[in-house]
């Protein structure tokens, strides 16, 4: 609908523009690829038992505020150490074989403050001595881990290997570097492989200046 917007049309998938204040985000419902749920996190004790430590306390199930399923895991942060740790050593076995080289892990995180969570670390493996660790400092859409629910993506190709993790796993450890007091939530821990596609984009800015700025039409001889 606007010459500066993404092309709006359908090719068997649903597309939309979502606005987060002044930032526009492109949303696509794409069929294809592969994914696997590690824990839907509908409750803190529905798949093994989640425990919280560090600055975290009062872990429980939130059936009012969640992103999918029937609930989320809720806990309180009182800043002191600068982080809260959630750990599940009895989670149901899960297999990461198809995702370890090119896949992403995803976690929905609710931050009660406009102050970004500076980093989130995840460990998945056999136990506290044998695991893969992945980290992220932004949501998957590139924005900071700011207020409200947002999906955080973790690139498994950047994983750090500790010990000798192998086979099916049943250990998950999550560390949130949260510096603001409040009630936090996590939901829907999953892994997925990328699905590549070309995205048509329309722009009237086809001229580039010597300084590297895109403009609508050339104004000096050095533009190209």
ROFIVEX-215039 format. One record per residue (C-alpha): x, y, z; residue in three letters; chain. Coordinates in Angstrom, 2 decimals. Layout:
! ROFIVEX-215039
<node><X>X</X><Y>Y</Y><Z>Z</Z><code>ALA</code><unit>A</unit></node>
...
END
This chain:
! ROFIVEX-215039
<node><X>0.00</X><Y>0.00</Y><Z>0.00</Z><code>UNK</code><unit>A</unit></node>
<node><X>3.01</X><Y>2.31</Y><Z>0.16</Z><code>UNK</code><unit>A</unit></node>
<node><X>5.92</X><Y>2.73</Y><Z>-2.23</Z><code>UNK</code><unit>A</unit></node>
<node><X>8.30</X><Y>2.36</Y><Z>0.70</Z><code>UNK</code><unit>A</unit></node>
<node><X>6.70</X><Y>-0.80</Y><Z>2.05</Z><code>UNK</code><unit>A</unit></node>
<node><X>7.39</X><Y>-4.43</Y><Z>1.27</Z><code>UNK</code><unit>A</unit></node>
<node><X>5.49</X><Y>-5.86</Y><Z>-1.66</Z><code>UNK</code><unit>A</unit></node>
<node><X>2.08</X><Y>-7.07</Y><Z>-0.47</Z><code>UNK</code><unit>A</unit></node>
<node><X>0.97</X><Y>-10.26</Y><Z>-2.18</Z><code>UNK</code><unit>A</unit></node>
<node><X>0.38</X><Y>-13.90</Y><Z>-1.41</Z><code>UNK</code><unit>A</unit></node>
<node><X>2.22</X><Y>-16.94</Y><Z>-2.73</Z><code>UNK</code><unit>A</unit></node>
<node><X>0.61</X><Y>-19.71</Y><Z>-0.73</Z><code>UNK</code><unit>A</unit></node>
<node><X>1.76</X><Y>-18.21</Y><Z>2.58</Z><code>UNK</code><unit>A</unit></node>
<node><X>0.36</X><Y>-15.52</Y><Z>4.84</Z><code>UNK</code><unit>A</unit></node>
<node><X>2.31</X><Y>-12.27</Y><Z>5.15</Z><code>UNK</code><unit>A</unit></node>
<node><X>1.78</X><Y>-9.21</Y><Z>7.32</Z><code>UNK</code><unit>A</unit></node>
<node><X>3.49</X><Y>-6.08</Y><Z>8.59</Z><code>UNK</code><unit>A</unit></node>
<node><X>3.52</X><Y>-5.79</Y><Z>12.38</Z><code>UNK</code><unit>A</unit></node>
<node><X>4.36</X><Y>-2.44</Y><Z>13.96</Z><code>UNK</code><unit>A</unit></node>
<node><X>6.27</X><Y>-2.21</Y><Z>17.24</Z><code>UNK</code><unit>A</unit></node>
<node><X>5.92</X><Y>1.52</Y><Z>17.87</Z><code>UNK</code><unit>A</unit></node>
<node><X>7.79</X><Y>3.13</Y><Z>14.93</Z><code>UNK</code><unit>A</unit></node>
<node><X>9.51</X><Y>-0.11</Y><Z>13.87</Z><code>UNK</code><unit>A</unit></node>
<node><X>7.83</X><Y>-2.24</Y><Z>11.20</Z><code>UNK</code><unit>A</unit></node>
<node><X>8.42</X><Y>-6.00</Y><Z>11.30</Z><code>UNK</code><unit>A</unit></node>
<node><X>7.70</X><Y>-8.40</Y><Z>8.45</Z><code>UNK</code><unit>A</unit></node>
<node><X>5.77</X><Y>-11.49</Y><Z>9.58</Z><code>UNK</code><unit>A</unit></node>
<node><X>5.38</X><Y>-14.59</Y><Z>7.41</Z><code>UNK</code><unit>A</unit></node>
<node><X>3.56</X><Y>-17.84</Y><Z>8.12</Z><code>UNK</code><unit>A</unit></node>
<node><X>5.71</X><Y>-20.22</Y><Z>6.11</Z><code>UNK</code><unit>A</unit></node>
<node><X>4.90</X><Y>-23.87</Y><Z>5.60</Z><code>UNK</code><unit>A</unit></node>
<node><X>7.96</X><Y>-26.11</Y><Z>5.34</Z><code>UNK</code><unit>A</unit></node>
<node><X>11.22</X><Y>-26.77</Y><Z>7.12</Z><code>UNK</code><unit>A</unit></node>
<node><X>11.50</X><Y>-28.91</Y><Z>10.24</Z><code>UNK</code><unit>A</unit></node>
<node><X>11.18</X><Y>-28.20</Y><Z>13.95</Z><code>UNK</code><unit>A</unit></node>
<node><X>10.96</X><Y>-29.97</Y><Z>17.27</Z><code>UNK</code><unit>A</unit></node>
<node><X>9.65</X><Y>-28.92</Y><Z>20.68</Z><code>UNK</code><unit>A</unit></node>
<node><X>12.10</X><Y>-29.44</Y><Z>23.55</Z><code>UNK</code><unit>A</unit></node>
<node><X>9.60</X><Y>-28.26</Y><Z>26.17</Z><code>UNK</code><unit>A</unit></node>
<node><X>6.30</X><Y>-26.42</Y><Z>25.54</Z><code>UNK</code><unit>A</unit></node>
<node><X>6.75</X><Y>-24.92</Y><Z>29.03</Z><code>UNK</code><unit>A</unit></node>
<node><X>3.03</X><Y>-24.96</Y><Z>29.75</Z><code>UNK</code><unit>A</unit></node>
<node><X>3.96</X><Y>-25.44</Y><Z>33.42</Z><code>UNK</code><unit>A</unit></node>
<node><X>7.10</X><Y>-25.53</Y><Z>35.55</Z><code>UNK</code><unit>A</unit></node>
<node><X>6.52</X><Y>-29.18</Y><Z>36.51</Z><code>UNK</code><unit>A</unit></node>
<node><X>4.76</X><Y>-30.63</Y><Z>33.46</Z><code>UNK</code><unit>A</unit></node>
<node><X>7.92</X><Y>-31.95</Y><Z>31.75</Z><code>UNK</code><unit>A</unit></node>
<node><X>10.40</X><Y>-32.78</Y><Z>34.46</Z><code>UNK</code><unit>A</unit></node>
<node><X>10.84</X><Y>-30.13</Y><Z>37.12</Z><code>UNK</code><unit>A</unit></node>
<node><X>12.20</X><Y>-26.61</Y><Z>36.53</Z><code>UNK</code><unit>A</unit></node>
<node><X>14.09</X><Y>-25.00</Y><Z>39.40</Z><code>UNK</code><unit>A</unit></node>
<node><X>15.30</X><Y>-21.40</Y><Z>39.67</Z><code>UNK</code><unit>A</unit></node>
<node><X>18.40</X><Y>-20.01</Y><Z>41.40</Z><code>UNK</code><unit>A</unit></node>
<node><X>20.69</X><Y>-16.97</Y><Z>41.34</Z><code>UNK</code><unit>A</unit></node>
<node><X>18.52</X><Y>-13.85</Y><Z>41.59</Z><code>UNK</code><unit>A</unit></node>
<node><X>15.42</X><Y>-15.88</Y><Z>40.71</Z><code>UNK</code><unit>A</unit></node>
<node><X>12.78</X><Y>-17.16</Y><Z>43.11</Z><code>UNK</code><unit>A</unit></node>
<node><X>9.09</X><Y>-18.11</Y><Z>43.40</Z><code>UNK</code><unit>A</unit></node>
<node><X>8.96</X><Y>-20.25</Y><Z>40.26</Z><code>UNK</code><unit>A</unit></node>
<node><X>5.49</X><Y>-21.30</Y><Z>39.20</Z><code>UNK</code><unit>A</unit></node>
<node><X>3.01</X><Y>-21.80</Y><Z>36.36</Z><code>UNK</code><unit>A</unit></node>
<node><X>1.28</X><Y>-18.82</Y><Z>34.74</Z><code>UNK</code><unit>A</unit></node>
<node><X>-2.01</X><Y>-19.78</Y><Z>33.07</Z><code>UNK</code><unit>A</unit></node>
<node><X>-2.90</X><Y>-16.16</Y><Z>32.33</Z><code>UNK</code><unit>A</unit></node>
<node><X>0.01</X><Y>-14.86</Y><Z>30.25</Z><code>UNK</code><unit>A</unit></node>
<node><X>1.72</X><Y>-17.12</Y><Z>27.69</Z><code>UNK</code><unit>A</unit></node>
<node><X>2.49</X><Y>-17.37</Y><Z>23.96</Z><code>UNK</code><unit>A</unit></node>
<node><X>1.22</X><Y>-20.87</Y><Z>23.13</Z><code>UNK</code><unit>A</unit></node>
<node><X>-0.28</X><Y>-23.92</Y><Z>24.76</Z><code>UNK</code><unit>A</unit></node>
<node><X>-1.95</X><Y>-23.47</Y><Z>28.14</Z><code>UNK</code><unit>A</unit></node>
<node><X>0.61</X><Y>-21.56</Y><Z>30.18</Z><code>UNK</code><unit>A</unit></node>
<node><X>4.18</X><Y>-20.37</Y><Z>30.74</Z><code>UNK</code><unit>A</unit></node>
<node><X>6.84</X><Y>-20.60</Y><Z>33.46</Z><code>UNK</code><unit>A</unit></node>
<node><X>6.84</X><Y>-17.58</Y><Z>35.78</Z><code>UNK</code><unit>A</unit></node>
<node><X>9.51</X><Y>-16.53</Y><Z>38.27</Z><code>UNK</code><unit>A</unit></node>
<node><X>10.53</X><Y>-13.42</Y><Z>40.21</Z><code>UNK</code><unit>A</unit></node>
<node><X>13.89</X><Y>-11.64</Y><Z>39.92</Z><code>UNK</code><unit>A</unit></node>
<node><X>15.39</X><Y>-9.60</Y><Z>42.75</Z><code>UNK</code><unit>A</unit></node>
<node><X>18.70</X><Y>-8.19</Y><Z>41.41</Z><code>UNK</code><unit>A</unit></node>
<node><X>21.87</X><Y>-8.99</Y><Z>43.33</Z><code>UNK</code><unit>A</unit></node>
<node><X>24.16</X><Y>-11.27</Y><Z>41.30</Z><code>UNK</code><unit>A</unit></node>
<node><X>22.90</X><Y>-9.91</Y><Z>37.97</Z><code>UNK</code><unit>A</unit></node>
<node><X>21.38</X><Y>-13.13</Y><Z>36.64</Z><code>UNK</code><unit>A</unit></node>
<node><X>18.74</X><Y>-15.79</Y><Z>37.21</Z><code>UNK</code><unit>A</unit></node>
<node><X>19.28</X><Y>-19.46</Y><Z>36.35</Z><code>UNK</code><unit>A</unit></node>
<node><X>16.59</X><Y>-21.99</Y><Z>35.43</Z><code>UNK</code><unit>A</unit></node>
<node><X>17.50</X><Y>-25.66</Y><Z>35.29</Z><code>UNK</code><unit>A</unit></node>
<node><X>15.69</X><Y>-28.89</Y><Z>34.43</Z><code>UNK</code><unit>A</unit></node>
<node><X>17.62</X><Y>-32.14</Y><Z>34.96</Z><code>UNK</code><unit>A</unit></node>
<node><X>14.61</X><Y>-34.46</Y><Z>34.44</Z><code>UNK</code><unit>A</unit></node>
<node><X>13.17</X><Y>-33.15</Y><Z>31.18</Z><code>UNK</code><unit>A</unit></node>
<node><X>11.92</X><Y>-35.74</Y><Z>28.67</Z><code>UNK</code><unit>A</unit></node>
<node><X>14.57</X><Y>-37.04</Y><Z>26.26</Z><code>UNK</code><unit>A</unit></node>
<node><X>15.00</X><Y>-34.96</Y><Z>23.10</Z><code>UNK</code><unit>A</unit></node>
<node><X>17.14</X><Y>-35.44</Y><Z>20.00</Z><code>UNK</code><unit>A</unit></node>
<node><X>19.08</X><Y>-32.55</Y><Z>18.40</Z><code>UNK</code><unit>A</unit></node>
<node><X>20.85</X><Y>-34.57</Y><Z>15.71</Z><code>UNK</code><unit>A</unit></node>
<node><X>19.07</X><Y>-32.89</Y><Z>12.79</Z><code>UNK</code><unit>A</unit></node>
<node><X>19.56</X><Y>-29.38</Y><Z>14.16</Z><code>UNK</code><unit>A</unit></node>
<node><X>23.10</X><Y>-29.21</Y><Z>15.59</Z><code>UNK</code><unit>A</unit></node>
<node><X>24.91</X><Y>-27.94</Y><Z>12.49</Z><code>UNK</code><unit>A</unit></node>
<node><X>22.51</X><Y>-25.42</Y><Z>10.93</Z><code>UNK</code><unit>A</unit></node>
<node><X>19.55</X><Y>-25.09</Y><Z>13.27</Z><code>UNK</code><unit>A</unit></node>
<node><X>18.35</X><Y>-22.48</Y><Z>15.72</Z><code>UNK</code><unit>A</unit></node>
<node><X>16.92</X><Y>-22.82</Y><Z>19.20</Z><code>UNK</code><unit>A</unit></node>
<node><X>14.06</X><Y>-20.48</Y><Z>20.11</Z><code>UNK</code><unit>A</unit></node>
<node><X>12.73</X><Y>-19.33</Y><Z>23.46</Z><code>UNK</code><unit>A</unit></node>
<node><X>9.85</X><Y>-16.94</Y><Z>24.14</Z><code>UNK</code><unit>A</unit></node>
<node><X>10.92</X><Y>-14.56</Y><Z>26.92</Z><code>UNK</code><unit>A</unit></node>
<node><X>8.81</X><Y>-12.05</Y><Z>28.84</Z><code>UNK</code><unit>A</unit></node>
<node><X>10.78</X><Y>-9.09</Y><Z>30.17</Z><code>UNK</code><unit>A</unit></node>
<node><X>8.78</X><Y>-6.85</Y><Z>32.55</Z><code>UNK</code><unit>A</unit></node>
<node><X>11.09</X><Y>-3.88</Y><Z>32.02</Z><code>UNK</code><unit>A</unit></node>
<node><X>11.99</X><Y>-1.63</Y><Z>29.09</Z><code>UNK</code><unit>A</unit></node>
<node><X>15.62</X><Y>-2.22</Y><Z>30.13</Z><code>UNK</code><unit>A</unit></node>
<node><X>16.96</X><Y>-4.96</Y><Z>27.88</Z><code>UNK</code><unit>A</unit></node>
<node><X>18.00</X><Y>-8.34</Y><Z>29.20</Z><code>UNK</code><unit>A</unit></node>
<node><X>21.66</X><Y>-8.09</Y><Z>28.23</Z><code>UNK</code><unit>A</unit></node>
<node><X>22.19</X><Y>-11.77</Y><Z>27.36</Z><code>UNK</code><unit>A</unit></node>
<node><X>20.65</X><Y>-15.22</Y><Z>27.60</Z><code>UNK</code><unit>A</unit></node>
<node><X>22.68</X><Y>-18.46</Y><Z>27.68</Z><code>UNK</code><unit>A</unit></node>
<node><X>21.20</X><Y>-21.92</Y><Z>27.09</Z><code>UNK</code><unit>A</unit></node>
<node><X>22.81</X><Y>-25.27</Y><Z>27.74</Z><code>UNK</code><unit>A</unit></node>
<node><X>21.36</X><Y>-28.48</Y><Z>26.31</Z><code>UNK</code><unit>A</unit></node>
<node><X>22.95</X><Y>-31.87</Y><Z>26.84</Z><code>UNK</code><unit>A</unit></node>
<node><X>23.26</X><Y>-34.94</Y><Z>29.00</Z><code>UNK</code><unit>A</unit></node>
<node><X>24.15</X><Y>-33.32</Y><Z>32.34</Z><code>UNK</code><unit>A</unit></node>
<node><X>26.00</X><Y>-30.39</Y><Z>33.93</Z><code>UNK</code><unit>A</unit></node>
<node><X>29.34</X><Y>-31.71</Y><Z>32.61</Z><code>UNK</code><unit>A</unit></node>
<node><X>28.33</X><Y>-32.62</Y><Z>29.04</Z><code>UNK</code><unit>A</unit></node>
<node><X>26.40</X><Y>-30.04</Y><Z>27.05</Z><code>UNK</code><unit>A</unit></node>
<node><X>26.27</X><Y>-27.54</Y><Z>24.19</Z><code>UNK</code><unit>A</unit></node>
<node><X>26.00</X><Y>-23.86</Y><Z>25.13</Z><code>UNK</code><unit>A</unit></node>
<node><X>24.49</X><Y>-21.18</Y><Z>22.90</Z><code>UNK</code><unit>A</unit></node>
<node><X>24.00</X><Y>-17.49</Y><Z>23.65</Z><code>UNK</code><unit>A</unit></node>
<node><X>22.05</X><Y>-14.52</Y><Z>22.33</Z><code>UNK</code><unit>A</unit></node>
<node><X>21.85</X><Y>-10.80</Y><Z>23.06</Z><code>UNK</code><unit>A</unit></node>
<node><X>18.86</X><Y>-9.93</Y><Z>20.83</Z><code>UNK</code><unit>A</unit></node>
<node><X>15.49</X><Y>-11.20</Y><Z>19.81</Z><code>UNK</code><unit>A</unit></node>
<node><X>15.34</X><Y>-13.15</Y><Z>16.57</Z><code>UNK</code><unit>A</unit></node>
<node><X>14.01</X><Y>-10.08</Y><Z>14.74</Z><code>UNK</code><unit>A</unit></node>
<node><X>17.20</X><Y>-8.18</Y><Z>15.62</Z><code>UNK</code><unit>A</unit></node>
<node><X>15.71</X><Y>-5.98</Y><Z>18.36</Z><code>UNK</code><unit>A</unit></node>
<node><X>16.98</X><Y>-5.98</Y><Z>21.93</Z><code>UNK</code><unit>A</unit></node>
<node><X>15.45</X><Y>-8.33</Y><Z>24.51</Z><code>UNK</code><unit>A</unit></node>
<node><X>13.16</X><Y>-5.55</Y><Z>25.72</Z><code>UNK</code><unit>A</unit></node>
<node><X>9.77</X><Y>-5.28</Y><Z>27.34</Z><code>UNK</code><unit>A</unit></node>
<node><X>6.96</X><Y>-7.85</Y><Z>27.03</Z><code>UNK</code><unit>A</unit></node>
<node><X>7.08</X><Y>-11.24</Y><Z>25.26</Z><code>UNK</code><unit>A</unit></node>
<node><X>9.47</X><Y>-11.75</Y><Z>22.35</Z><code>UNK</code><unit>A</unit></node>
<node><X>11.12</X><Y>-14.71</Y><Z>20.65</Z><code>UNK</code><unit>A</unit></node>
<node><X>14.88</X><Y>-15.02</Y><Z>21.19</Z><code>UNK</code><unit>A</unit></node>
<node><X>16.85</X><Y>-17.05</Y><Z>18.63</Z><code>UNK</code><unit>A</unit></node>
<node><X>20.05</X><Y>-18.99</Y><Z>19.33</Z><code>UNK</code><unit>A</unit></node>
<node><X>22.29</X><Y>-20.03</Y><Z>16.43</Z><code>UNK</code><unit>A</unit></node>
<node><X>23.41</X><Y>-23.62</Y><Z>17.01</Z><code>UNK</code><unit>A</unit></node>
<node><X>26.28</X><Y>-23.23</Y><Z>14.54</Z><code>UNK</code><unit>A</unit></node>
<node><X>27.95</X><Y>-20.97</Y><Z>17.17</Z><code>UNK</code><unit>A</unit></node>
<node><X>27.58</X><Y>-23.50</Y><Z>20.00</Z><code>UNK</code><unit>A</unit></node>
<node><X>30.35</X><Y>-24.13</Y><Z>22.52</Z><code>UNK</code><unit>A</unit></node>
<node><X>30.87</X><Y>-27.81</Y><Z>23.38</Z><code>UNK</code><unit>A</unit></node>
<node><X>31.68</X><Y>-28.78</Y><Z>26.97</Z><code>UNK</code><unit>A</unit></node>
<node><X>32.55</X><Y>-32.38</Y><Z>27.78</Z><code>UNK</code><unit>A</unit></node>
<node><X>31.21</X><Y>-35.03</Y><Z>25.39</Z><code>UNK</code><unit>A</unit></node>
<node><X>27.47</X><Y>-34.54</Y><Z>24.86</Z><code>UNK</code><unit>A</unit></node>
<node><X>26.00</X><Y>-37.34</Y><Z>22.78</Z><code>UNK</code><unit>A</unit></node>
<node><X>22.79</X><Y>-39.20</Y><Z>21.96</Z><code>UNK</code><unit>A</unit></node>
<node><X>19.44</X><Y>-38.05</Y><Z>23.29</Z><code>UNK</code><unit>A</unit></node>
<node><X>19.48</X><Y>-35.27</Y><Z>25.86</Z><code>UNK</code><unit>A</unit></node>
<node><X>17.50</X><Y>-34.62</Y><Z>29.03</Z><code>UNK</code><unit>A</unit></node>
<node><X>19.24</X><Y>-31.60</Y><Z>30.55</Z><code>UNK</code><unit>A</unit></node>
<node><X>18.45</X><Y>-27.91</Y><Z>29.98</Z><code>UNK</code><unit>A</unit></node>
<node><X>19.96</X><Y>-24.88</Y><Z>31.74</Z><code>UNK</code><unit>A</unit></node>
<node><X>18.97</X><Y>-21.26</Y><Z>31.03</Z><code>UNK</code><unit>A</unit></node>
<node><X>20.73</X><Y>-18.15</Y><Z>32.35</Z><code>UNK</code><unit>A</unit></node>
<node><X>19.10</X><Y>-14.71</Y><Z>32.00</Z><code>UNK</code><unit>A</unit></node>
<node><X>21.27</X><Y>-11.66</Y><Z>32.67</Z><code>UNK</code><unit>A</unit></node>
<node><X>18.44</X><Y>-9.55</Y><Z>34.09</Z><code>UNK</code><unit>A</unit></node>
<node><X>19.23</X><Y>-6.42</Y><Z>36.11</Z><code>UNK</code><unit>A</unit></node>
<node><X>15.69</X><Y>-5.19</Y><Z>36.88</Z><code>UNK</code><unit>A</unit></node>
<node><X>13.36</X><Y>-6.51</Y><Z>39.57</Z><code>UNK</code><unit>A</unit></node>
<node><X>10.06</X><Y>-7.97</Y><Z>38.45</Z><code>UNK</code><unit>A</unit></node>
<node><X>8.17</X><Y>-11.02</Y><Z>37.26</Z><code>UNK</code><unit>A</unit></node>
<node><X>9.70</X><Y>-12.76</Y><Z>34.24</Z><code>UNK</code><unit>A</unit></node>
<node><X>8.31</X><Y>-15.58</Y><Z>32.09</Z><code>UNK</code><unit>A</unit></node>
<node><X>9.64</X><Y>-18.11</Y><Z>29.59</Z><code>UNK</code><unit>A</unit></node>
<node><X>7.68</X><Y>-20.23</Y><Z>27.13</Z><code>UNK</code><unit>A</unit></node>
<node><X>7.96</X><Y>-22.59</Y><Z>24.15</Z><code>UNK</code><unit>A</unit></node>
<node><X>11.56</X><Y>-23.88</Y><Z>23.98</Z><code>UNK</code><unit>A</unit></node>
<node><X>12.04</X><Y>-25.38</Y><Z>20.51</Z><code>UNK</code><unit>A</unit></node>
<node><X>14.55</X><Y>-25.97</Y><Z>17.71</Z><code>UNK</code><unit>A</unit></node>
<node><X>14.11</X><Y>-25.49</Y><Z>13.97</Z><code>UNK</code><unit>A</unit></node>
<node><X>16.11</X><Y>-25.63</Y><Z>10.76</Z><code>UNK</code><unit>A</unit></node>
<node><X>16.24</X><Y>-22.56</Y><Z>8.48</Z><code>UNK</code><unit>A</unit></node>
<node><X>14.02</X><Y>-22.42</Y><Z>5.42</Z><code>UNK</code><unit>A</unit></node>
<node><X>15.47</X><Y>-20.22</Y><Z>2.70</Z><code>UNK</code><unit>A</unit></node>
<node><X>13.38</X><Y>-18.14</Y><Z>0.32</Z><code>UNK</code><unit>A</unit></node>
<node><X>13.74</X><Y>-14.98</Y><Z>-1.76</Z><code>UNK</code><unit>A</unit></node>
<node><X>11.90</X><Y>-11.91</Y><Z>-0.55</Z><code>UNK</code><unit>A</unit></node>
<node><X>10.87</X><Y>-9.34</Y><Z>-3.20</Z><code>UNK</code><unit>A</unit></node>
<node><X>11.48</X><Y>-5.81</Y><Z>-2.00</Z><code>UNK</code><unit>A</unit></node>
<node><X>10.54</X><Y>-2.56</Y><Z>-3.72</Z><code>UNK</code><unit>A</unit></node>
<node><X>12.50</X><Y>0.64</Y><Z>-3.19</Z><code>UNK</code><unit>A</unit></node>
<node><X>12.74</X><Y>4.01</Y><Z>-4.92</Z><code>UNK</code><unit>A</unit></node>
<node><X>16.25</X><Y>4.48</Y><Z>-3.54</Z><code>UNK</code><unit>A</unit></node>
<node><X>18.39</X><Y>3.09</Y><Z>-6.36</Z><code>UNK</code><unit>A</unit></node>
<node><X>21.18</X><Y>5.70</Y><Z>-6.41</Z><code>UNK</code><unit>A</unit></node>
<node><X>24.10</X><Y>5.55</Y><Z>-4.02</Z><code>UNK</code><unit>A</unit></node>
<node><X>26.28</X><Y>8.53</Y><Z>-3.14</Z><code>UNK</code><unit>A</unit></node>
<node><X>30.05</X><Y>8.47</Y><Z>-2.64</Z><code>UNK</code><unit>A</unit></node>
<node><X>29.38</X><Y>8.60</Y><Z>1.09</Z><code>UNK</code><unit>A</unit></node>
<node><X>27.35</X><Y>5.37</Y><Z>0.86</Z><code>UNK</code><unit>A</unit></node>
<node><X>23.87</X><Y>6.87</Y><Z>1.33</Z><code>UNK</code><unit>A</unit></node>
<node><X>21.00</X><Y>5.73</Y><Z>-0.91</Z><code>UNK</code><unit>A</unit></node>
<node><X>18.96</X><Y>8.50</Y><Z>-2.56</Z><code>UNK</code><unit>A</unit></node>
<node><X>16.13</X><Y>8.71</Y><Z>-5.12</Z><code>UNK</code><unit>A</unit></node>
<node><X>18.02</X><Y>10.43</Y><Z>-7.96</Z><code>UNK</code><unit>A</unit></node>
<node><X>21.62</X><Y>11.42</Y><Z>-8.72</Z><code>UNK</code><unit>A</unit></node>
<node><X>22.66</X><Y>14.94</Y><Z>-7.75</Z><code>UNK</code><unit>A</unit></node>
<node><X>26.40</X><Y>14.94</Y><Z>-8.41</Z><code>UNK</code><unit>A</unit></node>
<node><X>28.67</X><Y>13.23</Y><Z>-10.93</Z><code>UNK</code><unit>A</unit></node>
<node><X>30.11</X><Y>10.85</Y><Z>-8.33</Z><code>UNK</code><unit>A</unit></node>
<node><X>26.76</X><Y>9.21</Y><Z>-7.57</Z><code>UNK</code><unit>A</unit></node>
<node><X>26.22</X><Y>5.80</Y><Z>-9.09</Z><code>UNK</code><unit>A</unit></node>
END
